[in-house]
Structures are given as C-alpha cells and as structure tokens.
Amino acid sequence: MYKLFYYPRNASWAPHMILKKMGVEYETILTDRKAVEQKSSEYMRLNPTGRIPKLLDENLIISESDTEF
C-alpha cells in the first residue's frame, strides 16, 4: 500500500489526486510543518532532504524531485 506523507497546501494535492485516480489503496500521513516533523530523525531516514510530500510503497520512495529504487 502507498503512503503519502503530506501537509495541506504543500504540493501534496497532485500525488493525492493521482493515487485516487489510479484507484489504489493508500494512506495519508499528516506531516506537521509547524511542529517541524519533516526534520525529525524518523522522517529524515525516509527523506534526507526533509521535503514534503513524500510517497512510499514497498519498492519506491518519491519526493519532490528525487527517486530512490
């Protein structure tokens, strides 16, 4: 299942709509920018740049401008 780490009005709408259009199961996980959650050690392990949004599945990690396989 896909996991979309997002924060409202932070470039998260496009991946959200694509997942919805694909009809796949996904989970949205609020990443609170005001609490600086994107700089937590847990989030930085997933995304060393600390950017939001971040899309994960079992084999792929996609952030704003990078891809890891």
All heavy atoms as TSV, in Angstrom:
chain	resi	resn	atom	element	x	y	z
A	1	MET	N	N	0.839	-1.179	0.000
A	1	MET	CA	C	0.000	0.000	0.000
A	1	MET	C	C	0.887	1.245	0.000
A	1	MET	O	O	1.920	1.291	0.651
A	1	MET	CB	C	-0.917	0.011	1.220
A	1	MET	CG	C	-1.728	1.283	1.256
A	1	MET	SD	S	-2.998	1.549	2.520
A	1	MET	CE	C	-2.667	0.516	3.847
A	2	TYR	N	N	0.460	2.249	-0.740
A	2	TYR	CA	C	1.168	3.515	-0.785
A	2	TYR	C	C	0.938	4.299	0.503
A	2	TYR	O	O	-0.123	4.215	1.109
A	2	TYR	CB	C	0.680	4.369	-1.955
A	2	TYR	CG	C	1.074	3.845	-3.304
A	2	TYR	CD1	C	0.205	3.053	-4.045
A	2	TYR	CD2	C	2.304	4.161	-3.849
A	2	TYR	CE1	C	0.556	2.577	-5.287
A	2	TYR	CE2	C	2.666	3.686	-5.091
A	2	TYR	CZ	C	1.788	2.897	-5.812
A	2	TYR	OH	O	2.139	2.422	-7.040
A	3	LYS	N	N	1.948	5.084	0.873
A	3	LYS	CA	C	1.834	6.009	1.997
A	3	LYS	C	C	2.234	7.384	1.491
A	3	LYS	O	O	3.327	7.553	0.959
A	3	LYS	CB	C	2.749	5.602	3.148
A	3	LYS	CG	C	2.352	4.313	3.800
A	3	LYS	CD	C	3.252	4.000	4.971
A	3	LYS	CE	C	2.818	2.690	5.610
A	3	LYS	NZ	N	3.597	2.407	6.811
A	4	LEU	N	N	1.335	8.346	1.645
A	4	LEU	CA	C	1.606	9.710	1.207
A	4	LEU	C	C	1.767	10.597	2.442
A	4	LEU	O	O	0.817	10.824	3.180
A	4	LEU	CB	C	0.470	10.236	0.330
A	4	LEU	CG	C	0.583	11.694	-0.116
A	4	LEU	CD1	C	1.848	11.926	-0.929
A	4	LEU	CD2	C	-0.658	12.103	-0.895
A	5	PHE	N	N	2.986	11.040	2.676
A	5	PHE	CA	C	3.265	11.985	3.746
A	5	PHE	C	C	2.982	13.366	3.173
A	5	PHE	O	O	3.532	13.737	2.137
A	5	PHE	CB	C	4.729	11.881	4.188
A	5	PHE	CG	C	5.062	10.567	4.844
A	5	PHE	CD1	C	5.325	9.440	4.088
A	5	PHE	CD2	C	5.095	10.471	6.222
A	5	PHE	CE1	C	5.628	8.229	4.693
A	5	PHE	CE2	C	5.400	9.261	6.838
A	5	PHE	CZ	C	5.663	8.139	6.075
A	6	TYR	N	N	2.121	14.130	3.842
A	6	TYR	CA	C	1.666	15.389	3.255
A	6	TYR	C	C	1.509	16.468	4.319
A	6	TYR	O	O	1.514	16.206	5.515
A	6	TYR	CB	C	0.322	15.184	2.546
A	6	TYR	CG	C	-0.844	15.134	3.509
A	6	TYR	CD1	C	-1.647	16.259	3.692
A	6	TYR	CD2	C	-1.117	14.000	4.260
A	6	TYR	CE1	C	-2.710	16.231	4.589
A	6	TYR	CE2	C	-2.171	13.971	5.160
A	6	TYR	CZ	C	-2.962	15.090	5.328
A	6	TYR	OH	O	-3.993	15.064	6.223
A	7	TYR	N	N	1.376	17.680	3.823
A	7	TYR	CA	C	0.954	18.807	4.633
A	7	TYR	C	C	0.070	19.653	3.722
A	7	TYR	O	O	0.413	19.881	2.559
A	7	TYR	CB	C	2.154	19.634	5.120
A	7	TYR	CG	C	1.747	20.730	6.075
A	7	TYR	CD1	C	1.398	20.440	7.375
A	7	TYR	CD2	C	1.693	22.051	5.658
A	7	TYR	CE1	C	1.005	21.436	8.258
A	7	TYR	CE2	C	1.303	23.060	6.529
A	7	TYR	CZ	C	0.961	22.738	7.827
A	7	TYR	OH	O	0.573	23.716	8.693
A	8	PRO	N	N	-1.099	20.093	4.200
A	8	PRO	CA	C	-2.014	20.860	3.342
A	8	PRO	C	C	-1.315	22.060	2.674
A	8	PRO	O	O	-0.512	22.744	3.295
A	8	PRO	CB	C	-3.099	21.330	4.317
A	8	PRO	CG	C	-3.073	20.319	5.411
A	8	PRO	CD	C	-1.627	19.918	5.542
A	9	ARG	N	N	-1.641	22.242	1.404
A	9	ARG	CA	C	-1.113	23.355	0.601
A	9	ARG	C	C	0.401	23.309	0.471
A	9	ARG	O	O	1.067	24.329	0.377
A	9	ARG	CB	C	-1.577	24.687	1.179
A	9	ARG	CG	C	-3.089	24.796	1.270
A	9	ARG	CD	C	-3.488	26.105	1.803
A	9	ARG	NE	N	-3.061	27.101	0.823
A	9	ARG	CZ	C	-3.791	28.105	0.407
A	9	ARG	NH1	N	-4.987	28.259	0.893
A	9	ARG	NH2	N	-3.337	28.952	-0.475
A	10	ASN	N	N	0.958	22.114	0.436
A	10	ASN	CA	C	2.409	21.957	0.343
A	10	ASN	C	C	2.751	20.989	-0.790
A	10	ASN	O	O	3.448	20.007	-0.580
A	10	ASN	CB	C	2.963	21.436	1.675
A	10	ASN	CG	C	4.433	21.696	1.801
A	10	ASN	OD1	O	4.827	22.776	2.178
A	10	ASN	ND2	N	5.261	20.724	1.486
A	11	ALA	N	N	2.218	21.237	-1.979
A	11	ALA	CA	C	2.481	20.429	-3.181
A	11	ALA	C	C	2.026	18.987	-3.035
A	11	ALA	O	O	2.515	18.107	-3.721
A	11	ALA	CB	C	3.968	20.489	-3.549
A	12	SER	N	N	1.080	18.716	-2.145
A	12	SER	CA	C	0.627	17.348	-1.903
A	12	SER	C	C	-0.625	16.984	-2.684
A	12	SER	O	O	-1.007	15.820	-2.730
A	12	SER	CB	C	0.348	17.152	-0.409
A	12	SER	OG	O	1.486	17.443	0.350
A	13	TRP	N	N	-1.275	17.956	-3.275
A	13	TRP	CA	C	-2.545	17.707	-3.950
A	13	TRP	C	C	-2.379	16.823	-5.180
A	13	TRP	O	O	-3.176	15.902	-5.396
A	13	TRP	CB	C	-3.198	19.039	-4.313
A	13	TRP	CG	C	-4.584	18.909	-4.839
A	13	TRP	CD1	C	-5.012	19.219	-6.091
A	13	TRP	CD2	C	-5.739	18.428	-4.151
A	13	TRP	NE1	N	-6.351	18.985	-6.226
A	13	TRP	CE2	C	-6.824	18.482	-5.030
A	13	TRP	CE3	C	-5.956	17.949	-2.873
A	13	TRP	CZ2	C	-8.101	18.082	-4.685
A	13	TRP	CZ3	C	-7.238	17.550	-2.532
A	13	TRP	CH2	C	-8.286	17.616	-3.423
A	14	ALA	N	N	-1.367	17.053	-5.998
A	14	ALA	CA	C	-1.176	16.277	-7.235
A	14	ALA	C	C	-0.976	14.792	-6.946
A	14	ALA	O	O	-1.669	13.957	-7.536
A	14	ALA	CB	C	-0.032	16.849	-8.057
A	15	PRO	N	N	-0.042	14.409	-6.080
A	15	PRO	CA	C	0.093	12.966	-5.834
A	15	PRO	C	C	-1.165	12.360	-5.203
A	15	PRO	O	O	-1.519	11.214	-5.497
A	15	PRO	CB	C	1.297	12.850	-4.894
A	15	PRO	CG	C	1.558	14.213	-4.370
A	15	PRO	CD	C	0.980	15.171	-5.352
A	16	HIS	N	N	-1.866	13.126	-4.382
A	16	HIS	CA	C	-3.106	12.648	-3.774
A	16	HIS	C	C	-4.130	12.330	-4.867
A	16	HIS	O	O	-4.765	11.268	-4.849
A	16	HIS	CB	C	-3.644	13.727	-2.824
A	16	HIS	CG	C	-4.790	13.275	-1.994
A	16	HIS	ND1	N	-4.814	13.425	-0.638
A	16	HIS	CD2	C	-5.955	12.693	-2.319
A	16	HIS	CE1	C	-5.952	12.936	-0.162
A	16	HIS	NE2	N	-6.662	12.507	-1.173
A	17	MET	N	N	-4.298	13.217	-5.827
A	17	MET	CA	C	-5.271	13.017	-6.900
A	17	MET	C	C	-4.862	11.873	-7.830
A	17	MET	O	O	-5.715	11.127	-8.317
A	17	MET	CB	C	-5.458	14.302	-7.706
A	17	MET	CG	C	-6.194	15.381	-6.936
A	17	MET	SD	S	-7.897	14.940	-6.544
A	17	MET	CE	C	-7.757	14.300	-4.883
A	18	ILE	N	N	-3.573	11.722	-8.083
A	18	ILE	CA	C	-3.108	10.621	-8.939
A	18	ILE	C	C	-3.404	9.281	-8.279
A	18	ILE	O	O	-3.878	8.349	-8.928
A	18	ILE	CB	C	-1.617	10.775	-9.271
A	18	ILE	CG1	C	-1.431	11.954	-10.217
A	18	ILE	CG2	C	-1.049	9.493	-9.867
A	18	ILE	CD1	C	-0.002	12.359	-10.450
A	19	LEU	N	N	-3.131	9.170	-6.981
A	19	LEU	CA	C	-3.434	7.928	-6.267
A	19	LEU	C	C	-4.923	7.629	-6.318
A	19	LEU	O	O	-5.331	6.485	-6.542
A	19	LEU	CB	C	-2.963	8.023	-4.813
A	19	LEU	CG	C	-1.458	8.030	-4.603
A	19	LEU	CD1	C	-1.125	8.433	-3.166
A	19	LEU	CD2	C	-0.859	6.678	-4.938
A	20	LYS	N	N	-5.734	8.656	-6.125
A	20	LYS	CA	C	-7.187	8.487	-6.166
A	20	LYS	C	C	-7.635	8.031	-7.559
A	20	LYS	O	O	-8.427	7.109	-7.691
A	20	LYS	CB	C	-7.856	9.799	-5.789
A	20	LYS	CG	C	-9.306	9.681	-5.452
A	20	LYS	CD	C	-9.767	10.987	-4.818
A	20	LYS	CE	C	-11.041	10.852	-4.074
A	20	LYS	NZ	N	-10.992	10.077	-2.863
A	21	LYS	N	N	-7.096	8.643	-8.601
A	21	LYS	CA	C	-7.440	8.296	-9.984
A	21	LYS	C	C	-7.003	6.874	-10.333
A	21	LYS	O	O	-7.701	6.157	-11.058
A	21	LYS	CB	C	-6.791	9.305	-10.939
A	21	LYS	CG	C	-7.097	9.080	-12.385
A	21	LYS	CD	C	-8.518	9.449	-12.702
A	21	LYS	CE	C	-8.746	9.391	-14.198
A	21	LYS	NZ	N	-10.139	9.531	-14.546
A	22	MET	N	N	-5.842	6.445	-9.802
A	22	MET	CA	C	-5.352	5.090	-10.053
A	22	MET	C	C	-6.224	4.042	-9.375
A	22	MET	O	O	-6.209	2.874	-9.766
A	22	MET	CB	C	-3.904	4.955	-9.558
A	22	MET	CG	C	-2.905	5.690	-10.390
A	22	MET	SD	S	-1.235	5.739	-9.680
A	22	MET	CE	C	-0.909	4.061	-9.236
A	23	GLY	N	N	-6.964	4.448	-8.351
A	23	GLY	CA	C	-7.829	3.513	-7.646
A	23	GLY	C	C	-7.089	2.547	-6.745
A	23	GLY	O	O	-7.602	1.478	-6.431
A	24	VAL	N	N	-5.888	2.922	-6.329
A	24	VAL	CA	C	-5.092	2.058	-5.451
A	24	VAL	C	C	-5.350	2.414	-3.992
A	24	VAL	O	O	-5.813	3.507	-3.676
A	24	VAL	CB	C	-3.583	2.187	-5.765
A	24	VAL	CG1	C	-3.290	1.733	-7.183
A	24	VAL	CG2	C	-3.092	3.608	-5.551
A	25	GLU	N	N	-5.025	1.481	-3.113
A	25	GLU	CA	C	-5.122	1.762	-1.691
A	25	GLU	C	C	-3.954	2.649	-1.284
A	25	GLU	O	O	-2.825	2.434	-1.723
A	25	GLU	CB	C	-5.069	0.474	-0.883
A	25	GLU	CG	C	-6.318	-0.356	-0.966
A	25	GLU	CD	C	-6.269	-1.507	0.011
A	25	GLU	OE1	O	-5.870	-1.296	1.175
A	25	GLU	OE2	O	-6.619	-2.608	-0.420
A	26	TYR	N	N	-4.253	3.639	-0.462
A	26	TYR	CA	C	-3.182	4.488	0.045
A	26	TYR	C	C	-3.584	5.044	1.402
A	26	TYR	O	O	-4.748	5.090	1.762
A	26	TYR	CB	C	-2.849	5.622	-0.926
A	26	TYR	CG	C	-3.960	6.612	-1.153
A	26	TYR	CD1	C	-4.022	7.790	-0.424
A	26	TYR	CD2	C	-4.938	6.377	-2.109
A	26	TYR	CE1	C	-5.034	8.709	-0.636
A	26	TYR	CE2	C	-5.950	7.287	-2.333
A	26	TYR	CZ	C	-5.999	8.447	-1.591
A	26	TYR	OH	O	-7.005	9.352	-1.799
A	27	GLU	N	N	-2.557	5.427	2.135
A	27	GLU	CA	C	-2.739	6.016	3.456
A	27	GLU	C	C	-2.128	7.407	3.428
A	27	GLU	O	O	-1.034	7.592	2.891
A	27	GLU	CB	C	-2.019	5.148	4.488
A	27	GLU	CG	C	-1.980	5.694	5.877
A	27	GLU	CD	C	-1.147	4.837	6.815
A	27	GLU	OE1	O	-0.577	3.821	6.391
A	27	GLU	OE2	O	-1.065	5.215	7.991
A	28	THR	N	N	-2.829	8.382	3.959
A	28	THR	CA	C	-2.259	9.722	4.074
A	28	THR	C	C	-1.765	9.917	5.502
A	28	THR	O	O	-2.426	9.526	6.461
A	28	THR	CB	C	-3.291	10.815	3.729
A	28	THR	OG1	O	-4.446	10.646	4.531
A	28	THR	CG2	C	-3.659	10.766	2.255
A	29	ILE	N	N	-0.570	10.491	5.598
A	29	ILE	CA	C	0.056	10.715	6.891
A	29	ILE	C	C	0.419	12.193	6.991
A	29	ILE	O	O	1.293	12.674	6.253
A	29	ILE	CB	C	1.310	9.834	7.048
A	29	ILE	CG1	C	0.923	8.361	6.896
A	29	ILE	CG2	C	1.994	10.110	8.386
A	29	ILE	CD1	C	2.077	7.437	6.657
A	30	LEU	N	N	-0.281	12.887	7.860
A	30	LEU	CA	C	-0.029	14.313	8.049
A	30	LEU	C	C	1.361	14.510	8.636
A	30	LEU	O	O	1.716	13.912	9.646
A	30	LEU	CB	C	-1.076	14.917	8.975
A	30	LEU	CG	C	-0.900	16.408	9.289
A	30	LEU	CD1	C	-1.026	17.249	8.027
A	30	LEU	CD2	C	-1.919	16.838	10.330
A	31	THR	N	N	2.152	15.348	7.974
A	31	THR	CA	C	3.478	15.714	8.451
A	31	THR	C	C	3.402	17.194	8.799
A	31	THR	O	O	3.373	18.042	7.916
A	31	THR	CB	C	4.539	15.456	7.355
A	31	THR	OG1	O	4.435	14.095	6.933
A	31	THR	CG2	C	5.935	15.710	7.868
A	32	ASP	N	N	3.354	17.488	10.067
A	32	ASP	CA	C	3.078	18.840	10.540
A	32	ASP	C	C	4.304	19.748	10.411
A	32	ASP	O	O	5.249	19.649	11.194
A	32	ASP	CB	C	2.600	18.786	11.990
A	32	ASP	CG	C	2.066	20.117	12.477
A	32	ASP	OD1	O	2.238	21.143	11.787
A	32	ASP	OD2	O	1.468	20.127	13.563
A	33	ARG	N	N	4.262	20.622	9.409
A	33	ARG	CA	C	5.376	21.562	9.201
A	33	ARG	C	C	5.532	22.526	10.365
A	33	ARG	O	O	6.651	22.919	10.701
A	33	ARG	CB	C	5.159	22.368	7.919
A	33	ARG	CG	C	5.528	21.611	6.682
A	33	ARG	CD	C	5.391	22.454	5.458
A	33	ARG	NE	N	6.063	23.728	5.605
A	33	ARG	CZ	C	5.881	24.765	4.815
A	33	ARG	NH1	N	5.029	24.695	3.831
A	33	ARG	NH2	N	6.521	25.877	5.006
A	34	LYS	N	N	4.426	22.931	10.964
A	34	LYS	CA	C	4.517	23.884	12.076
A	34	LYS	C	C	5.241	23.287	13.272
A	34	LYS	O	O	5.891	24.000	14.022
A	34	LYS	CB	C	3.132	24.366	12.474
A	34	LYS	CG	C	2.499	25.232	11.414
A	34	LYS	CD	C	1.127	25.697	11.807
A	34	LYS	CE	C	0.537	26.533	10.683
A	34	LYS	NZ	N	-0.802	26.989	10.983
A	35	ALA	N	N	5.135	21.970	13.439
A	35	ALA	CA	C	5.848	21.269	14.507
A	35	ALA	C	C	7.200	20.747	14.019
A	35	ALA	O	O	7.895	20.052	14.742
A	35	ALA	CB	C	5.008	20.111	15.029
A	36	VAL	N	N	7.560	21.070	12.784
A	36	VAL	CA	C	8.832	20.694	12.136
A	36	VAL	C	C	9.026	19.166	12.125
A	36	VAL	O	O	10.136	18.676	12.261
A	36	VAL	CB	C	10.037	21.424	12.795
A	36	VAL	CG1	C	11.259	21.352	11.904
A	36	VAL	CG2	C	9.712	22.882	13.080
A	37	GLU	N	N	7.935	18.425	11.947
A	37	GLU	CA	C	8.022	16.966	11.892
A	37	GLU	C	C	8.866	16.473	10.719
A	37	GLU	O	O	9.439	15.390	10.781
A	37	GLU	CB	C	6.630	16.350	11.822
A	37	GLU	CG	C	5.870	16.437	13.115
A	37	GLU	CD	C	4.485	15.828	13.025
A	37	GLU	OE1	O	4.078	15.325	11.958
A	37	GLU	OE2	O	3.795	15.865	14.057
A	38	GLN	N	N	8.931	17.250	9.638
A	38	GLN	CA	C	9.710	16.834	8.472
A	38	GLN	C	C	11.211	16.837	8.750
A	38	GLN	O	O	11.991	16.326	7.961
A	38	GLN	CB	C	9.388	17.707	7.250
A	38	GLN	CG	C	10.002	19.082	7.254
A	38	GLN	CD	C	9.231	20.112	8.061
A	38	GLN	OE1	O	8.359	19.800	8.855
A	38	GLN	NE2	N	9.562	21.368	7.865
A	39	LYS	N	N	11.624	17.367	9.873
A	39	LYS	CA	C	13.046	17.355	10.249
A	39	LYS	C	C	13.327	16.346	11.363
A	39	LYS	O	O	14.442	16.260	11.854
A	39	LYS	CB	C	13.492	18.753	10.703
A	39	LYS	CG	C	13.381	19.810	9.616
A	39	LYS	CD	C	14.274	19.495	8.429
A	39	LYS	CE	C	14.174	20.602	7.384
A	39	LYS	NZ	N	14.999	20.367	6.225
A	40	SER	N	N	12.315	15.556	11.737
A	40	SER	CA	C	12.523	14.532	12.764
A	40	SER	C	C	13.455	13.452	12.219
A	40	SER	O	O	13.556	13.243	11.006
A	40	SER	CB	C	11.192	13.908	13.177
A	40	SER	OG	O	10.678	13.101	12.131
A	41	SER	N	N	14.125	12.747	13.095
A	41	SER	CA	C	15.063	11.706	12.654
A	41	SER	C	C	14.333	10.602	11.888
A	41	SER	O	O	14.858	10.074	10.905
A	41	SER	CB	C	15.834	11.131	13.835
A	41	SER	OG	O	14.946	10.587	14.786
A	42	GLU	N	N	13.108	10.284	12.290
A	42	GLU	CA	C	12.328	9.257	11.595
A	42	GLU	C	C	12.021	9.672	10.156
A	42	GLU	O	O	12.201	8.900	9.221
A	42	GLU	CB	C	11.035	8.994	12.354
A	42	GLU	CG	C	10.189	7.902	11.754
A	42	GLU	CD	C	8.925	7.658	12.549
A	42	GLU	OE1	O	8.897	7.933	13.758
A	42	GLU	OE2	O	7.951	7.185	11.944
A	43	TYR	N	N	11.568	10.905	9.970
A	43	TYR	CA	C	11.249	11.394	8.624
A	43	TYR	C	C	12.518	11.559	7.791
A	43	TYR	O	O	12.538	11.222	6.609
A	43	TYR	CB	C	10.493	12.723	8.695
A	43	TYR	CG	C	9.883	13.125	7.374
A	43	TYR	CD1	C	8.641	12.646	6.991
A	43	TYR	CD2	C	10.546	13.979	6.499
A	43	TYR	CE1	C	8.076	13.005	5.780
A	43	TYR	CE2	C	9.997	14.342	5.293
A	43	TYR	CZ	C	8.755	13.851	4.931
A	43	TYR	OH	O	8.206	14.204	3.722
A	44	MET	N	N	13.574	12.036	8.390
A	44	MET	CA	C	14.829	12.242	7.654
A	44	MET	C	C	15.426	10.918	7.169
A	44	MET	O	O	16.125	10.891	6.161
A	44	MET	CB	C	15.841	13.004	8.506
A	44	MET	CG	C	15.411	14.429	8.835
A	44	MET	SD	S	15.346	15.504	7.401
A	44	MET	CE	C	17.067	15.925	7.253
A	45	ARG	N	N	15.140	9.809	7.845
A	45	ARG	CA	C	15.582	8.497	7.350
A	45	ARG	C	C	14.874	8.167	6.038
A	45	ARG	O	O	15.457	7.551	5.154
A	45	ARG	CB	C	15.318	7.405	8.378
A	45	ARG	CG	C	16.385	7.279	9.426
A	45	ARG	CD	C	16.249	6.001	10.238
A	45	ARG	NE	N	15.023	5.950	11.023
A	45	ARG	CZ	C	14.869	6.506	12.213
A	45	ARG	NH1	N	15.870	7.160	12.769
A	45	ARG	NH2	N	13.726	6.404	12.854
A	46	LEU	N	N	13.620	8.574	5.909
A	46	LEU	CA	C	12.861	8.348	4.677
A	46	LEU	C	C	13.220	9.359	3.605
A	46	LEU	O	O	13.181	9.057	2.415
A	46	LEU	CB	C	11.359	8.456	4.955
A	46	LEU	CG	C	10.755	7.465	5.920
A	46	LEU	CD1	C	9.311	7.835	6.210
A	46	LEU	CD2	C	10.845	6.059	5.356
A	47	ASN	N	N	13.517	10.573	4.036
A	47	ASN	CA	C	13.740	11.674	3.101
A	47	ASN	C	C	14.798	12.611	3.664
A	47	ASN	O	O	14.482	13.542	4.398
A	47	ASN	CB	C	12.418	12.418	2.894
A	47	ASN	CG	C	12.533	13.522	1.885
A	47	ASN	OD1	O	13.592	13.763	1.331
A	47	ASN	ND2	N	11.442	14.223	1.659
A	48	PRO	N	N	16.069	12.375	3.329
A	48	PRO	CA	C	17.157	13.181	3.892
A	48	PRO	C	C	17.068	14.678	3.596
A	48	PRO	O	O	17.675	15.475	4.293
A	48	PRO	CB	C	18.417	12.583	3.262
A	48	PRO	CG	C	18.030	11.211	2.835
A	48	PRO	CD	C	16.565	11.282	2.508
A	49	THR	N	N	16.273	15.067	2.597
A	49	THR	CA	C	16.117	16.494	2.312
A	49	THR	C	C	15.067	17.133	3.211
A	49	THR	O	O	14.955	18.352	3.267
A	49	THR	CB	C	15.720	16.732	0.842
A	49	THR	OG1	O	14.448	16.135	0.604
A	49	THR	CG2	C	16.759	16.180	-0.116
A	50	GLY	N	N	14.247	16.319	3.874
A	50	GLY	CA	C	13.207	16.842	4.750
A	50	GLY	C	C	12.069	17.517	4.023
A	50	GLY	O	O	11.375	18.349	4.584
A	51	ARG	N	N	11.857	17.158	2.768
A	51	ARG	CA	C	10.801	17.801	1.979
A	51	ARG	C	C	9.481	17.057	2.093
A	51	ARG	O	O	9.441	15.855	2.319
A	51	ARG	CB	C	11.215	17.871	0.517
A	51	ARG	CG	C	12.374	18.807	0.295
A	51	ARG	CD	C	12.622	18.991	-1.171
A	51	ARG	NE	N	13.667	19.968	-1.360
A	51	ARG	CZ	C	14.462	19.976	-2.392
A	51	ARG	NH1	N	14.331	19.077	-3.342
A	51	ARG	NH2	N	15.396	20.903	-2.499
A	52	ILE	N	N	8.412	17.808	1.896
A	52	ILE	CA	C	7.060	17.273	1.863
A	52	ILE	C	C	6.485	17.655	0.490
A	52	ILE	O	O	6.674	18.787	0.066
A	52	ILE	CB	C	6.186	17.901	2.966
A	52	ILE	CG1	C	6.851	17.762	4.326
A	52	ILE	CG2	C	4.796	17.295	2.978
A	52	ILE	CD1	C	6.200	18.625	5.405
A	53	PRO	N	N	5.802	16.795	-0.217
A	53	PRO	CA	C	5.312	15.482	0.140
A	53	PRO	C	C	6.357	14.393	-0.094
A	53	PRO	O	O	7.383	14.618	-0.747
A	53	PRO	CB	C	4.129	15.281	-0.796
A	53	PRO	CG	C	4.514	16.027	-2.030
A	53	PRO	CD	C	5.290	17.226	-1.523
A	54	LYS	N	N	6.051	13.225	0.412
A	54	LYS	CA	C	6.872	12.033	0.222
A	54	LYS	C	C	5.918	10.880	-0.012
A	54	LYS	O	O	4.948	10.708	0.733
A	54	LYS	CB	C	7.702	11.777	1.478
A	54	LYS	CG	C	8.684	10.659	1.362
A	54	LYS	CD	C	9.796	11.092	0.485
A	54	LYS	CE	C	10.999	10.198	0.564
A	54	LYS	NZ	N	11.992	10.597	-0.403
A	55	LEU	N	N	6.159	10.100	-1.061
A	55	LEU	CA	C	5.312	8.960	-1.395
A	55	LEU	C	C	6.137	7.690	-1.275
A	55	LEU	O	O	7.225	7.597	-1.853
A	55	LEU	CB	C	4.763	9.100	-2.818
A	55	LEU	CG	C	3.869	7.982	-3.324
A	55	LEU	CD1	C	2.578	7.903	-2.507
A	55	LEU	CD2	C	3.561	8.174	-4.799
A	56	LEU	N	N	5.620	6.731	-0.529
A	56	LEU	CA	C	6.316	5.457	-0.334
A	56	LEU	C	C	5.437	4.299	-0.754
A	56	LEU	O	O	4.223	4.350	-0.605
A	56	LEU	CB	C	6.639	5.232	1.152
A	56	LEU	CG	C	7.461	6.230	1.908
A	56	LEU	CD1	C	7.547	5.798	3.367
A	56	LEU	CD2	C	8.839	6.336	1.327
A	57	ASP	N	N	6.071	3.262	-1.263
A	57	ASP	CA	C	5.462	1.938	-1.300
A	57	ASP	C	C	6.579	0.974	-0.949
A	57	ASP	O	O	7.654	1.401	-0.525
A	57	ASP	CB	C	4.750	1.644	-2.622
A	57	ASP	CG	C	5.649	1.188	-3.763
A	57	ASP	OD1	O	6.881	1.165	-3.607
A	57	ASP	OD2	O	5.114	0.844	-4.821
A	58	GLU	N	N	6.368	-0.307	-1.120
A	58	GLU	CA	C	7.379	-1.269	-0.685
A	58	GLU	C	C	8.696	-1.168	-1.449
A	58	GLU	O	O	9.743	-1.500	-0.931
A	58	GLU	CB	C	6.827	-2.687	-0.800
A	58	GLU	CG	C	5.744	-2.972	0.199
A	58	GLU	CD	C	4.529	-3.618	-0.442
A	58	GLU	OE1	O	4.575	-4.014	-1.610
A	58	GLU	OE2	O	3.517	-3.691	0.255
A	59	ASN	N	N	8.671	-0.701	-2.706
A	59	ASN	CA	C	9.866	-0.695	-3.546
A	59	ASN	C	C	10.311	0.680	-4.004
A	59	ASN	O	O	11.318	0.796	-4.679
A	59	ASN	CB	C	9.617	-1.546	-4.798
A	59	ASN	CG	C	9.250	-2.953	-4.454
A	59	ASN	OD1	O	9.947	-3.610	-3.692
A	59	ASN	ND2	N	8.148	-3.429	-4.991
A	60	LEU	N	N	9.584	1.715	-3.669
A	60	LEU	CA	C	9.834	3.018	-4.259
A	60	LEU	C	C	9.627	4.127	-3.237
A	60	LEU	O	O	8.688	4.077	-2.454
A	60	LEU	CB	C	8.867	3.213	-5.432
A	60	LEU	CG	C	8.948	4.481	-6.253
A	60	LEU	CD1	C	10.275	4.560	-6.994
A	60	LEU	CD2	C	7.792	4.526	-7.235
A	61	ILE	N	N	10.516	5.108	-3.267
A	61	ILE	CA	C	10.381	6.315	-2.465
A	61	ILE	C	C	10.469	7.489	-3.417
A	61	ILE	O	O	11.443	7.627	-4.143
A	61	ILE	CB	C	11.508	6.433	-1.414
A	61	ILE	CG1	C	11.503	5.236	-0.464
A	61	ILE	CG2	C	11.376	7.741	-0.638
A	61	ILE	CD1	C	12.710	5.192	0.459
A	62	ILE	N	N	9.436	8.344	-3.426
A	62	ILE	CA	C	9.428	9.513	-4.302
A	62	ILE	C	C	9.192	10.756	-3.455
A	62	ILE	O	O	8.267	10.787	-2.648
A	62	ILE	CB	C	8.327	9.429	-5.367
A	62	ILE	CG1	C	8.498	8.180	-6.225
A	62	ILE	CG2	C	8.334	10.686	-6.248
A	62	ILE	CD1	C	7.352	7.934	-7.170
A	63	SER	N	N	10.042	11.757	-3.652
A	63	SER	CA	C	9.797	13.036	-3.001
A	63	SER	C	C	9.689	14.096	-4.076
A	63	SER	O	O	9.609	13.795	-5.259
A	63	SER	CB	C	10.890	13.361	-1.987
A	63	SER	OG	O	12.112	13.580	-2.625
A	64	GLU	N	N	9.737	15.341	-3.685
A	64	GLU	CA	C	9.521	16.460	-4.588
A	64	GLU	C	C	10.310	16.342	-5.883
A	64	GLU	O	O	9.794	16.542	-6.962
A	64	GLU	CB	C	9.881	17.745	-3.870
A	64	GLU	CG	C	9.653	18.990	-4.684
A	64	GLU	CD	C	10.034	20.201	-3.908
A	64	GLU	OE1	O	11.228	20.528	-3.883
A	64	GLU	OE2	O	9.148	20.819	-3.297
A	65	SER	N	N	11.571	15.996	-5.803
A	65	SER	CA	C	12.383	15.971	-7.027
A	65	SER	C	C	13.381	14.828	-7.064
A	65	SER	O	O	14.330	14.859	-7.811
A	65	SER	CB	C	13.135	17.298	-7.169
A	65	SER	OG	O	14.010	17.470	-6.080
A	66	ASP	N	N	13.173	13.796	-6.256
A	66	ASP	CA	C	14.112	12.690	-6.305
A	66	ASP	C	C	13.382	11.366	-6.298
A	66	ASP	O	O	12.224	11.265	-5.941
A	66	ASP	CB	C	15.098	12.744	-5.140
A	66	ASP	CG	C	14.441	12.498	-3.783
A	66	ASP	OD1	O	13.480	11.728	-3.668
A	66	ASP	OD2	O	14.913	13.084	-2.822
A	67	THR	N	N	14.086	10.326	-6.733
A	67	THR	CA	C	13.545	8.981	-6.728
A	67	THR	C	C	14.635	8.035	-6.263
A	67	THR	O	O	15.785	8.166	-6.662
A	67	THR	CB	C	13.104	8.558	-8.156
A	67	THR	OG1	O	12.190	9.521	-8.641
A	67	THR	CG2	C	12.452	7.194	-8.144
A	68	GLU	N	N	14.270	7.072	-5.416
A	68	GLU	CA	C	15.195	6.038	-4.982
A	68	GLU	C	C	14.562	4.689	-5.280
A	68	GLU	O	O	13.396	4.485	-5.028
A	68	GLU	CB	C	15.448	6.147	-3.483
A	68	GLU	CG	C	16.041	7.463	-3.059
A	68	GLU	CD	C	16.091	7.605	-1.554
A	68	GLU	OE1	O	15.954	6.584	-0.849
A	68	GLU	OE2	O	16.236	8.732	-1.099
A	69	PHE	N	N	15.337	3.764	-5.833
A	69	PHE	CA	C	14.838	2.412	-6.114
A	69	PHE	C	C	15.512	1.431	-5.213
A	69	PHE	O	O	16.586	1.564	-4.791
A	69	PHE	CB	C	15.094	2.031	-7.560
A	69	PHE	CG	C	14.314	2.872	-8.534
A	69	PHE	CD1	C	14.834	4.028	-9.081
A	69	PHE	CD2	C	13.036	2.501	-8.879
A	69	PHE	CE1	C	14.115	4.798	-9.970
A	69	PHE	CE2	C	12.302	3.258	-9.769
A	69	PHE	CZ	C	12.849	4.411	-10.320
